[in-house]
Amino acid sequence: MRLFVNDCGVICPLGNNRAEVADSLAGGRAMFVKRSDLIHGRTLLVGAVEADLPAPPPEAAGLDCRNNRLMLAALRQIAPAIAAAADHYGRHRVAVVLGTSTSGIADGEAALAARRHDGAWPAAFHYRQQETGSIGMFAARVLGLSGPAYTVATACSSSAKVFAAARRLIRAGLADAAVVGGADTLCRLTLNGFGALEALSKGRCNPFSAHRDGITIGEGAAAFLLSTDPGPVVLLGIGETSDAHHPTAPNPEGAGARDTMAQALADAALRPDDIAYVNLHGTGTPLNDAMESKAVASLFPPAVPCSSTKGMTGHMLGATGGVEAAFLWLALAQDQGLGVLPPHLWDGCADPLLPRLALVRPGMPLPERPNLAMLSNSFGFGGSNVSLILGRG
């Protein structure tokens, strides 16, 4: 059963819709702002969405939070395609599978601050606004869909894992189409957690550089419609592993990452040299970049173009897999006008201890191939790994 990615919506630091994001990608622009309200006594660069986010309709007002509003902004971009699928298959035959990790925690933080100041919780606050599982329920209510609806929370692989979960639902006959994607928003809990791990960069993240010193955090959301109806982009392959090497550190030799990519290739019936581009997880931490460069170099030809787009957006955590899949979608869908590969922004100082990768320069054109296929990596805490292969439909 061949599945297509029929439509895509995206909002992230690079822009508030597909056209703005494609323009920023093509221009190789890094989009960060300074924030001093996330970690006490420290000013940080973060990838922030600066947009007026839509308020939910009354039927979903009880689940209102910034995270779900960010998801709604992405969903509205593909609302006509979702409505057409619901009319064609029936609302009970369209699933919703979305990923997140921070959920509505930022709203919970604001409510707690108000309680400390005023002595009472804000009238509009309810704990369900910050539940991890609320995003799937929220989207189903907003879209008026009654098929299977749930949330995937596997840290930084969450919104890429949803493609595998939705494919299983469709193949099992439990749905005919699925809305997939995910969202994550900036919050103090996440920033302070990574700060306690000493994993935050002092400036903009610098993936695969000899001078890399950690991650920069961002936020974003992406939404897709997945079905058997022919579309501009096809889901060719998925690989998933769980190496459980360590609660936070990856396997230093990249064994889990390599196995994940190899599974995706086997699932797609492709060879490594069939892949025209690899979107790297590329967080900018010493351990992640070391293991991923080993894994990629051990599997792919040296000349395969690669990039980590986190040098432009920051690490969007549970949204990063979905947003980076959206970057692939924009490159593969012929009517989007991207025309170039997503670039790798860094200081250009390669780490001599890492295998050399063919990192994409800004403006590098798409390879001219009859069957264009691209792979994207997302690796979460605890070794929850996923690789997606998308191709031109």
C-alpha positions in Angstrom: 0.0 0.0 0.0 1.5 3.3 -1.2 0.8 6.3 0.9 1.1 9.9 -0.2 1.6 13.1 1.7 -1.1 15.1 0.0 -0.7 18.5 1.7 1.5 20.3 4.2 1.1 23.2 6.6 4.0 24.6 8.6 4.7 27.5 11.0 8.2 27.9 12.6 10.8 30.6 13.2 11.4 30.7 9.4 7.9 31.9 8.7 4.2 31.6 9.4 3.2 29.6 6.3 4.7 27.5 3.5 5.6 30.4 1.3 7.4 32.3 4.0 9.2 29.2 5.2 10.3 28.2 1.6 11.6 31.8 1.1 13.7 31.7 4.3 15.0 28.2 3.5 16.0 29.3 0.0 17.7 32.4 1.4 19.6 30.4 4.1 18.4 32.8 6.8 18.8 32.1 10.5 15.9 33.3 12.6 16.6 33.8 16.3 15.6 36.3 18.9 17.0 37.1 22.4 14.9 36.1 25.4 15.7 36.9 29.0 12.4 35.5 30.5 13.1 31.8 30.2 16.0 31.2 32.5 16.5 33.5 35.5 19.5 35.7 35.1 20.4 34.5 31.6 19.7 35.9 28.1 19.4 33.2 25.4 18.9 33.0 21.6 15.8 31.0 20.8 13.9 30.2 17.6 10.5 31.9 18.3 7.3 32.0 16.3 6.2 35.7 16.2 2.7 35.5 14.9 -0.9 36.2 16.1 -2.0 32.6 16.7 -5.7 31.7 16.0 -8.1 31.1 18.9 -9.8 27.8 18.9 -13.5 27.4 18.2 -15.9 27.0 21.2 -15.9 23.2 21.0 -12.2 23.1 21.7 -11.9 26.1 24.1 -11.4 23.9 27.1 -8.1 22.8 25.6 -6.9 26.2 24.6 -3.1 26.8 25.1 -0.3 28.3 23.0 0.9 24.9 21.9 -2.5 23.9 20.6 -2.9 27.3 18.9 0.4 26.8 17.2 -0.9 23.4 16.0 -4.1 25.1 14.8 -2.2 27.6 12.7 -0.6 24.7 10.8 -3.8 22.7 10.5 -5.7 25.7 9.0 -3.2 25.7 6.1 -4.4 22.3 5.0 -8.0 22.5 6.2 -9.5 22.2 2.6 -7.6 19.0 2.0 -8.7 17.5 5.3 -12.3 18.5 4.6 -12.1 16.8 1.2 -10.8 13.6 2.8 -13.5 13.7 5.4 -16.2 14.1 2.7 -14.7 11.3 0.6 -14.0 8.7 3.3 -16.3 9.8 6.2 -15.2 11.7 9.3 -14.9 8.5 11.2 -12.3 7.2 8.7 -9.8 10.0 9.1 -7.4 9.5 12.0 -5.5 12.2 13.9 -2.0 11.3 15.2 0.1 14.3 16.5 3.3 14.6 18.4 4.5 16.9 21.2 6.8 17.0 24.2 6.2 20.4 25.9 2.5 20.5 25.3 0.9 23.4 27.2 3.4 23.6 29.9 4.1 27.3 29.2 0.4 28.1 30.0 0.8 26.1 33.2 3.8 28.1 34.2 2.0 31.3 33.6 -1.0 30.1 35.6 1.3 29.1 38.5 2.9 32.5 38.5 -0.5 34.1 38.6 -1.5 31.9 41.5 1.6 32.8 43.5 0.8 36.5 42.9 -2.9 36.5 43.3 -3.5 33.5 45.6 -5.8 31.8 43.1 -5.6 30.0 39.8 -6.7 32.0 36.8 -10.4 31.3 36.0 -9.5 30.3 32.4 -6.9 27.7 33.4 -7.5 24.0 33.5 -4.8 21.3 33.9 -6.0 19.6 30.7 -4.5 22.5 28.8 -1.1 21.2 29.6 -1.7 17.4 29.4 0.6 15.8 26.8 -2.3 14.0 25.2 -4.4 17.1 24.7 -3.1 18.0 21.2 -4.6 15.0 19.4 -8.0 15.4 21.1 -7.8 19.2 20.4 -7.2 18.7 16.7 -9.9 16.1 16.3 -12.4 18.5 17.9 -11.4 21.4 15.8 -11.5 19.4 12.6 -14.7 17.6 13.5 -13.1 14.1 13.0 -14.2 11.0 14.8 -11.6 8.5 13.7 -8.8 7.3 16.0 -7.1 10.3 17.6 -4.1 10.3 19.9 -0.8 11.9 20.8 2.7 10.5 20.4 5.3 11.7 22.9 8.8 10.3 22.3 10.7 13.5 23.0 12.5 14.8 19.9 11.2 12.1 17.5 7.6 12.6 18.4 6.3 14.4 15.3 8.2 12.1 12.9 7.0 8.9 14.7 3.4 9.9 13.9 4.0 8.9 10.3 4.7 5.4 11.3 1.8 5.3 13.7 -0.6 6.6 11.1 0.6 4.2 8.5 -0.1 1.3 10.8 -3.6 2.5 11.4 -4.3 2.8 7.6 -2.7 -0.6 6.9 -4.7 -2.2 9.6 -7.9 -0.9 8.1 -8.7 1.3 11.0 -8.6 4.5 8.9 -8.4 5.5 5.3 -6.5 8.8 5.8 -4.7 10.5 8.7 -3.8 14.0 9.8 -0.2 13.8 11.2 2.3 16.3 12.5 2.9 18.0 15.8 3.8 21.1 17.7 6.1 22.3 20.6 6.4 25.6 22.2 9.0 27.4 24.2 8.7 27.0 28.0 10.8 27.5 31.1 10.7 23.9 32.1 12.5 22.8 28.9 15.0 25.6 28.8 15.9 25.1 32.5 16.1 21.4 32.0 18.6 21.6 29.2 20.4 24.3 31.1 20.8 21.9 34.0 22.3 19.3 31.6 24.7 22.0 30.4 23.5 21.3 26.9 22.5 24.8 25.8 24.7 26.7 23.4 26.1 30.1 24.5 24.8 31.5 21.2 23.4 30.0 18.0 23.9 26.3 17.7 26.8 25.3 15.4 26.1 21.7 14.2 29.1 19.5 13.3 31.6 22.4 14.0 34.7 21.9 16.0 33.4 24.8 18.1 29.9 23.4 18.7 28.8 23.9 22.3 25.2 22.7 22.5 21.7 23.2 21.3 19.6 26.3 20.7 15.9 25.7 21.4 13.1 26.7 19.0 9.4 26.2 18.5 7.1 25.3 15.6 4.3 23.1 14.2 3.7 21.1 11.1 0.6 19.3 9.7 0.2 16.9 6.9 -2.6 14.8 5.3 -1.6 11.2 4.6 -3.7 8.9 2.4 -3.6 6.5 -0.5 -4.8 9.3 -2.9 -2.0 10.3 -5.2 -0.3 13.5 -4.2 2.8 15.6 -4.8 5.0 13.7 -2.2 5.0 10.0 -1.4 6.0 8.4 1.9 8.6 5.8 0.7 10.0 4.4 3.8 10.2 4.5 7.6 12.8 3.2 10.0 12.3 3.0 13.8 14.6 1.8 16.6 14.9 2.1 20.3 18.4 1.5 21.4 17.9 2.6 25.0 21.6 3.2 25.4 21.2 6.0 28.0 18.4 8.2 29.3 19.8 11.3 27.6 23.0 10.4 25.7 23.0 8.6 22.3 24.9 5.5 21.5 28.4 6.9 20.9 29.0 4.8 17.8 25.6 5.6 16.3 24.5 2.0 16.1 20.8 2.9 16.7 20.9 5.8 14.2 22.5 3.6 11.5 20.0 0.8 12.0 17.1 3.3 11.8 18.3 4.7 8.5 19.0 1.2 7.1 15.5 0.1 8.1 14.0 3.1 6.3 16.1 2.3 3.1 15.0 -1.4 3.3 11.3 -0.3 3.8 11.6 1.9 0.7 13.5 -0.7 -1.3 16.2 1.9 -2.0 20.0 1.8 -1.9 22.0 4.5 0.0 23.1 6.1 -3.3 19.4 6.5 -4.2 19.0 9.2 -1.5 19.5 12.7 -2.9 19.7 14.5 0.4 19.8 13.7 4.2 18.3 16.1 6.7 20.4 15.5 9.8 19.1 15.6 13.3 22.3 17.7 14.0 21.6 19.3 17.3 25.0 20.9 17.8 25.8 18.9 21.0 29.2 17.1 21.0 27.7 13.6 21.5 24.8 13.8 19.0 26.9 15.2 16.1 29.7 12.7 16.7 27.5 9.7 16.7 25.3 10.9 13.7 28.3 11.7 11.5 29.6 8.2 12.1 26.3 6.6 11.3 25.7 8.6 8.1 29.3 8.2 6.9 29.1 4.4 7.5 26.0 4.1 5.3 25.9 6.7 2.6 28.4 7.7 -0.1 30.6 10.6 0.9 29.1 13.0 -1.6 25.5 12.7 -0.5 24.3 16.3 0.4 23.5 16.7 4.1 22.4 19.5 6.4 21.1 20.2 9.8 18.5 23.0 9.6 18.6 23.6 13.3 21.2 26.3 12.6 18.2 28.3 11.2 15.4 27.3 13.5 16.8 25.9 16.7 15.8 22.5 18.0 12.0 22.4 18.1 12.0 19.3 20.2 8.8 17.4 19.7 7.9 19.4 16.6 11.3 19.2 15.0 10.7 15.9 13.1 7.5 17.2 11.6 8.8 20.6 10.7 11.9 19.1 9.1 9.7 16.7 7.2 7.9 19.8 6.0 11.2 21.1 4.7 11.6 17.9 2.6 8.0 18.3 1.4 8.7 21.8 0.2 11.8 20.6 -1.7 10.0 17.7 -3.3 6.6 19.2 -4.2 7.2 20.6 -7.6 4.8 23.6 -7.3 6.4 25.0 -4.1 9.2 26.8 -5.9 11.9 26.0 -3.3 14.4 24.8 -6.0 17.3 24.4 -3.5 18.3 22.0 -0.8 17.9 23.1 2.8 21.2 24.7 3.7 23.6 24.0 6.6 24.4 27.2 8.5 27.6 27.0 10.7 31.0 28.6 11.1 32.6 26.3 8.5 35.2 24.9 10.9 34.9 21.1 10.6 35.7 19.0 13.5 38.8 16.8 12.5 37.6 14.1 14.9 34.4 13.5 12.9 33.9 11.9 9.5 33.5 14.5 6.9 30.0 15.0 5.5 29.0 16.9 2.3 27.2 19.8 4.1 24.9 21.8 1.9 25.9 25.4 1.1 23.2 28.0 0.8 21.7 28.1 -2.7 22.7 24.6 -3.6 20.2 23.4 -6.3 18.1 20.3 -6.1 19.8 17.3 -7.7 18.4 16.5 -11.1 17.2 12.9 -10.7 14.1 11.1 -12.2 13.1 9.7 -8.8 14.0 12.2 -6.2 14.1 10.7 -2.6 15.2 12.4 0.6 15.7 11.1 4.2 15.2 12.9 7.5 16.5 11.8 10.9 15.0 12.5 14.3 16.6 11.0 17.4 14.9 11.4 20.8 16.0 10.9 24.4 16.4 7.2 25.4 17.3 6.2 21.9 13.8 6.7 20.4 14.9 7.0 16.7 13.1 7.4 13.5 14.1 8.0 9.9 11.6 9.1 7.2 12.1 8.8 3.4 10.0 11.0 1.3 10.0 11.1 -2.5 8.4 13.0 -5.4 4.9 11.7 -6.1 
